[in-house]
Amino acid sequence: MAKWPLRCAGVGDVLGPGLTPQGRTPSGSPPPAWYRDPWSVAALRWWDGQSWTAFTSPGHIREERERPIAKPVSAVEPSKRCRLTIELVIVLAIFPFPYVVNALAVLIQAVVHEGTTGRFPLPITSHLGLSFLIDVLLALEPLAAAALALYLLSISGEGGARAVNLDRSDPRQDLALLLPVFLLCFLVPEFGVSLVLHAAHVRAITLTNQHLPGYYSVIGAANSLVAGVVEEIVVLGYLVRRLEQLGLRPTAVVAIALLVRISYHVYYGWGVLPIAAWALASLLVYRRYRRLGPFIAVHVLWDLALILVPFFGGWPVAIELVLLAPLTFVFWLMWRDRLARLSSAPRSGPEWRAR
């Protein structure tokens, strides 16, 4: 254990025998985790298993059994960047590229004809049964992109779904994040910007509601499920990870992921601005906590409520609020537990100063 970067005061203890300030050790590299910053620039610095990274944290030092709340991704060596770039292009070619083309076509049509656009699905009125089957298959098609992204993360040795923190390692934190994600990333950004646009008399492109048979709500539910899973895995988890591995700066990572998220929603016209606010908030919160499950769950519920409103009125929104309201209590319990740990911490010494 002496050759590992230990959690004790002193630069010499942190580096350990055989570990240089450049973070290289001949053998027995410690596992990736937060350790004391050997340069004392911040309280903690991320060790990626081979070298010290540029990621620092002012947070307190956790016990060995606890996982870090945010695991930054280190840039890979240049020889691997070409392969990662090709993989990224292939995944994005499946999703969202076809939907970007479709969104641009719908936007151009709405602008040229100065009218509203129809809402997917667009049934063939003379063959509703066949049209329903085709629409279901089209709704499920984007799942291929999410499956490919997870497969690539698996065969590269990055852990598959665990690489984007889509696992059951921290269910308490996932539960506690559901309500904040709903409020900070969905409700406040989308409704807040929508109110600003309304006050400024800026019109968005409105999608027309179609009079469809009740069983077409199944397609709406399928779209909600697929959108929540695929968008968060591909655009929020996989894309952000690959951009970080390619060595891009945090601002560039956020900007590119934001543009990708907006690109397949441009058919809303100016109505894309609330979506941009949601996408930006999601990126910032995800990069802070690195837990993907809450974003998928809330996204599915959010889209499901909006899509099913034309079929069932306001009941889907009410059900969503009933499901999320009890999580306020869960979040409060998590916060109280955190305060209890801080209040019981020693008020002096290196442990307290690192908190």
C-alpha positions as CSV (number, residue, x, y, z in Angstrom):
1,M,0.0,0.0,0.0
2,A,2.9,2.4,0.5
3,K,3.3,2.9,-3.3
4,W,-0.3,4.0,-3.7
5,P,-1.3,7.7,-3.4
6,L,-2.5,7.6,0.2
7,R,-5.2,9.7,1.9
8,C,-2.9,11.2,4.5
9,A,-1.3,14.6,4.9
10,G,1.9,15.5,3.2
11,V,3.0,15.5,-0.4
12,G,5.5,12.7,0.3
13,D,2.8,10.5,1.7
14,V,0.5,11.2,-1.2
15,L,3.0,10.4,-3.8
16,G,4.4,7.3,-2.1
17,P,7.6,5.5,-3.0
18,G,8.2,5.2,-6.7
19,L,5.4,7.6,-7.7
20,T,6.7,10.8,-9.4
21,P,4.9,14.1,-9.6
22,Q,4.0,13.2,-13.2
23,G,1.9,10.3,-11.8
24,R,3.9,7.3,-13.1
25,T,4.7,4.3,-11.1
26,P,6.6,1.2,-12.3
27,S,4.1,-1.3,-11.0
28,G,1.1,-1.7,-8.8
29,S,-0.9,1.3,-9.9
30,P,-3.7,2.3,-7.5
31,P,-7.3,2.2,-8.7
32,P,-8.9,5.3,-10.2
33,A,-10.3,7.5,-7.4
34,W,-10.1,11.0,-5.8
35,Y,-6.9,11.4,-3.7
36,R,-5.2,14.3,-2.0
37,D,-3.8,16.7,-4.5
38,P,0.0,16.2,-4.4
39,W,0.5,19.8,-5.6
40,S,-1.9,21.2,-3.0
41,V,-3.7,23.2,-5.7
42,A,-7.1,21.8,-4.5
43,A,-8.3,19.5,-1.8
44,L,-8.5,16.5,-4.2
45,R,-7.2,15.5,-7.6
46,W,-8.4,12.6,-9.8
47,W,-6.0,9.7,-10.3
48,D,-7.1,7.7,-13.5
49,G,-5.1,4.6,-12.6
50,Q,-2.0,5.5,-14.5
51,S,-1.4,9.3,-14.0
52,W,-2.7,12.4,-12.3
53,T,-5.3,14.3,-14.4
54,A,-6.3,17.9,-14.6
55,F,-9.5,17.3,-12.7
56,T,-9.6,18.7,-9.2
57,S,-12.3,19.0,-6.5
58,P,-12.8,21.1,-3.5
59,G,-14.9,18.4,-1.9
60,H,-14.2,16.5,1.3
61,I,-12.3,13.3,1.4
62,R,-14.6,10.3,1.4
63,E,-14.2,6.9,3.0
64,E,-12.6,4.2,1.0
65,R,-15.9,2.3,0.6
66,E,-17.7,5.3,-0.9
67,R,-17.7,6.1,-4.7
68,P,-16.7,9.6,-6.0
69,I,-19.7,11.7,-6.8
70,A,-18.3,12.7,-10.2
71,K,-15.8,10.7,-12.2
72,P,-14.1,12.8,-14.9
73,V,-12.8,11.1,-18.0
74,S,-9.2,11.4,-19.0
75,A,-8.1,12.0,-22.5
76,V,-6.8,8.9,-24.3
77,E,-3.5,8.7,-26.1
78,P,-3.4,10.1,-29.6
79,S,-3.2,6.7,-31.2
80,K,-6.7,5.8,-30.0
81,R,-8.4,9.1,-30.9
82,C,-8.9,8.2,-34.5
83,R,-10.7,5.0,-33.6
84,L,-12.9,6.8,-31.1
85,T,-13.8,9.5,-33.6
86,I,-14.8,6.9,-36.2
87,E,-17.0,5.1,-33.6
88,L,-18.6,8.4,-32.6
89,V,-19.4,9.2,-36.2
90,I,-21.0,5.8,-36.8
91,V,-23.2,6.1,-33.7
92,L,-24.3,9.6,-34.6
93,A,-25.1,8.5,-38.1
94,I,-27.7,6.1,-36.7
95,F,-29.0,8.7,-34.2
96,P,-29.6,11.6,-34.5
97,F,-28.5,12.3,-38.1
98,P,-31.6,11.0,-39.8
99,Y,-33.8,12.9,-37.4
100,V,-31.7,16.1,-38.0
101,V,-32.5,15.8,-41.7
102,N,-36.2,15.2,-41.0
103,A,-36.3,18.2,-38.6
104,L,-34.7,20.5,-41.1
105,A,-37.2,19.3,-43.8
106,V,-40.2,19.9,-41.5
107,L,-38.8,23.4,-40.5
108,I,-38.4,24.4,-44.2
109,Q,-41.9,23.2,-45.0
110,A,-43.4,25.1,-42.2
111,V,-41.5,28.3,-43.1
112,V,-42.4,28.1,-46.8
113,H,-46.0,27.3,-46.3
114,E,-46.3,29.5,-43.3
115,G,-48.4,26.9,-41.5
116,T,-48.2,24.3,-38.8
117,T,-46.7,20.9,-39.2
118,G,-48.2,17.5,-38.4
119,R,-47.2,15.4,-35.4
120,F,-45.5,12.0,-35.8
121,P,-46.9,9.5,-36.4
122,L,-48.5,10.3,-39.7
123,P,-50.9,7.4,-40.4
124,I,-52.0,6.2,-43.8
125,T,-55.8,6.7,-43.3
126,S,-56.7,4.0,-45.7
127,H,-54.5,1.4,-44.0
128,L,-54.5,2.2,-40.3
129,G,-53.5,-1.2,-39.2
130,L,-50.4,-1.4,-41.5
131,S,-49.6,2.2,-40.7
132,F,-49.7,1.4,-37.0
133,L,-47.2,-1.4,-37.4
134,I,-44.8,0.7,-39.5
135,D,-45.0,3.5,-37.0
136,V,-44.2,1.2,-34.1
137,L,-41.1,-0.1,-35.9
138,L,-40.0,3.4,-36.7
139,A,-40.4,4.4,-33.1
140,L,-38.1,1.6,-31.9
141,E,-35.4,2.1,-34.6
142,P,-33.3,4.6,-32.6
143,L,-32.7,1.9,-30.0
144,A,-30.0,0.6,-32.3
145,A,-27.8,3.6,-31.6
146,A,-28.0,3.2,-27.9
147,A,-27.3,-0.5,-28.2
148,L,-24.3,0.2,-30.4
149,A,-22.9,2.8,-28.0
150,L,-23.1,0.5,-25.0
151,Y,-21.6,-2.4,-27.1
152,L,-18.6,-0.2,-28.1
153,L,-18.1,0.8,-24.5
154,S,-18.1,-2.8,-23.6
155,I,-15.7,-4.2,-26.1
156,S,-13.3,-1.4,-25.5
157,G,-13.0,-2.5,-21.9
158,E,-14.7,0.6,-20.4
159,G,-17.4,-1.4,-18.7
160,G,-20.4,-0.9,-21.0
161,A,-23.2,0.8,-19.3
162,R,-21.0,1.4,-16.2
163,A,-18.8,3.7,-18.3
164,V,-21.7,6.2,-18.5
165,N,-22.7,5.5,-14.9
166,L,-25.8,3.7,-15.8
167,D,-25.7,1.0,-13.1
168,R,-27.1,0.2,-9.7
169,S,-24.0,1.2,-7.7
170,D,-25.6,4.1,-6.0
171,P,-29.4,3.8,-6.0
172,R,-29.9,6.2,-3.1
173,Q,-28.2,9.0,-5.1
174,D,-30.2,8.1,-8.2
175,L,-33.5,8.4,-6.2
176,A,-32.4,11.6,-4.6
177,L,-31.5,13.1,-8.0
178,L,-34.9,12.4,-9.7
179,L,-36.7,15.4,-8.2
180,P,-33.8,17.9,-8.7
181,V,-33.3,16.7,-12.3
182,F,-37.0,17.1,-13.0
183,L,-37.1,20.7,-11.5
184,L,-33.7,22.0,-12.6
185,C,-33.3,20.3,-16.0
186,F,-36.9,20.0,-17.3
187,L,-39.6,22.0,-15.5
188,V,-37.8,25.3,-14.8
189,P,-35.8,25.7,-18.0
190,E,-38.5,24.7,-20.4
191,F,-41.4,26.5,-18.8
192,G,-39.2,29.5,-17.8
193,V,-37.9,30.1,-21.4
194,S,-41.4,29.4,-22.8
195,L,-42.9,32.2,-20.6
196,V,-40.1,34.6,-21.7
197,L,-40.9,33.8,-25.4
198,H,-44.6,34.3,-24.8
199,A,-44.0,37.6,-23.0
200,A,-41.8,38.7,-25.9
201,H,-44.5,37.7,-28.4
202,V,-42.1,35.3,-30.1
203,R,-44.1,32.5,-31.9
204,A,-42.9,29.0,-32.1
205,I,-43.9,26.4,-34.7
206,T,-46.9,24.6,-33.3
207,L,-47.4,20.9,-34.0
208,T,-51.0,20.1,-35.0
209,N,-52.9,17.5,-33.0
210,Q,-54.4,14.7,-35.1
211,H,-57.6,12.8,-34.4
212,L,-56.2,9.3,-34.1
213,P,-57.7,6.1,-32.7
214,G,-57.0,5.5,-29.0
215,Y,-54.6,2.6,-29.6
216,Y,-52.2,5.1,-31.3
217,S,-51.3,6.2,-27.8
218,V,-49.1,3.1,-27.7
219,I,-46.9,4.7,-30.3
220,G,-46.7,7.8,-28.2
221,A,-45.7,5.7,-25.2
222,A,-43.1,3.9,-27.3
223,N,-41.7,7.2,-28.6
224,S,-41.4,8.5,-25.0
225,L,-39.6,5.4,-23.8
226,V,-37.2,5.3,-26.8
227,A,-36.5,9.1,-26.6
228,G,-35.7,9.0,-22.9
229,V,-33.4,6.0,-23.3
230,V,-31.7,6.8,-26.6
231,E,-31.2,10.5,-26.2
232,E,-29.7,10.3,-22.7
233,I,-27.4,7.3,-23.4
234,V,-26.2,8.6,-26.8
235,V,-26.1,12.4,-26.4
236,L,-25.7,12.8,-22.7
237,G,-23.6,9.7,-21.7
238,Y,-21.8,8.4,-24.7
239,L,-21.2,11.7,-26.6
240,V,-19.9,13.5,-23.5
241,R,-17.6,10.7,-22.6
242,R,-16.1,10.4,-26.1
243,L,-15.6,14.2,-26.4
244,E,-13.8,14.2,-23.1
245,Q,-11.6,11.2,-24.2
246,L,-10.7,13.1,-27.3
247,G,-9.2,15.8,-25.1
248,L,-11.7,18.6,-25.7
249,R,-12.0,21.4,-23.2
250,P,-15.1,21.3,-20.9
251,T,-16.6,24.3,-22.7
252,A,-16.2,22.6,-26.1
253,V,-17.7,19.4,-24.8
254,V,-20.8,21.3,-23.5
255,A,-21.1,23.3,-26.7
256,I,-20.9,20.3,-29.1
257,A,-23.3,18.2,-27.0
258,L,-25.7,21.1,-26.8
259,L,-25.7,21.7,-30.6
260,V,-26.3,18.0,-31.2
261,R,-29.2,17.9,-28.8
262,I,-30.8,21.0,-30.5
263,S,-30.2,19.8,-34.0
264,Y,-33.0,17.3,-34.2
265,H,-35.5,19.7,-32.5
266,V,-35.2,22.6,-34.9
267,Y,-38.7,21.9,-36.4
268,Y,-40.0,23.9,-33.4
269,G,-38.5,27.1,-34.9
270,W,-38.1,29.6,-32.0
271,G,-39.6,26.9,-29.8
272,V,-36.2,25.2,-29.8
273,L,-35.0,27.8,-27.2
274,P,-36.7,26.1,-24.2
275,I,-35.2,22.8,-25.4
276,A,-31.8,24.5,-25.5
277,A,-32.2,25.6,-21.9
278,W,-33.2,22.0,-20.9
279,A,-30.2,20.6,-22.8
280,L,-27.8,23.0,-21.2
281,A,-29.1,22.4,-17.7
282,S,-29.0,18.6,-18.3
283,L,-25.3,18.8,-19.4
284,L,-24.2,20.9,-16.4
285,V,-26.0,18.7,-13.9
286,Y,-24.9,15.4,-15.5
287,R,-21.2,16.5,-15.6
288,R,-21.5,17.4,-12.0
289,Y,-23.0,14.1,-10.7
290,R,-22.3,11.6,-13.5
291,R,-25.5,9.5,-12.9
292,L,-27.5,8.7,-16.0
293,G,-30.4,6.8,-14.6
294,P,-32.3,9.8,-13.2
295,F,-32.1,11.6,-16.6
296,I,-33.5,8.6,-18.4
297,A,-36.4,8.2,-15.9
298,V,-37.4,11.8,-15.8
299,H,-37.1,12.2,-19.6
300,V,-39.4,9.2,-20.2
301,L,-42.0,10.6,-17.7
302,W,-41.8,14.1,-19.2
303,D,-42.3,13.0,-22.8
304,L,-45.0,10.5,-21.8
305,A,-47.0,13.2,-20.1
306,L,-46.7,15.6,-23.1
307,I,-47.5,13.0,-25.7
308,L,-50.5,11.4,-24.0
309,V,-52.2,14.7,-23.1
310,P,-54.0,14.8,-26.5
311,F,-55.4,11.4,-25.8
312,F,-56.2,11.6,-22.1
313,G,-56.2,15.3,-21.1
314,G,-54.3,16.4,-18.0
315,W,-54.2,13.0,-16.3
316,P,-50.7,12.0,-17.4
317,V,-49.3,15.3,-15.9
318,A,-51.1,14.6,-12.7
319,I,-49.8,11.1,-12.5
320,E,-46.3,12.3,-13.1
321,L,-46.5,14.8,-10.2
322,V,-47.9,12.0,-8.0
323,L,-44.9,9.8,-8.8
324,L,-42.3,12.6,-8.2
325,A,-43.8,14.3,-5.2
326,P,-42.8,11.6,-2.6
327,L,-39.2,11.9,-3.9
328,T,-39.0,15.3,-2.2
329,F,-39.0,13.4,1.1
330,V,-36.2,11.1,-0.1
331,F,-34.1,14.1,-1.3
332,W,-34.6,15.7,2.1
333,L,-33.5,12.6,3.9
334,M,-30.3,12.5,1.8
335,W,-29.6,16.1,2.5
336,R,-30.2,15.7,6.2
337,D,-27.8,12.7,6.2
338,R,-25.1,14.8,4.5
339,L,-25.6,17.6,7.0
340,A,-25.3,15.1,9.9
341,R,-21.9,13.9,8.5
342,L,-20.6,17.4,8.2
343,S,-21.8,18.4,11.7
344,S,-20.0,15.3,13.2
345,A,-16.7,16.0,11.4
346,P,-13.7,17.3,13.4
347,R,-13.5,21.1,13.4
348,S,-9.7,21.3,13.0
349,G,-6.9,19.5,11.3
350,P,-6.3,18.4,7.7
351,E,-9.6,16.4,7.5
352,W,-11.7,19.5,8.3
353,R,-9.7,21.8,6.0
354,A,-10.2,19.4,3.1
355,R,-14.0,19.5,3.4
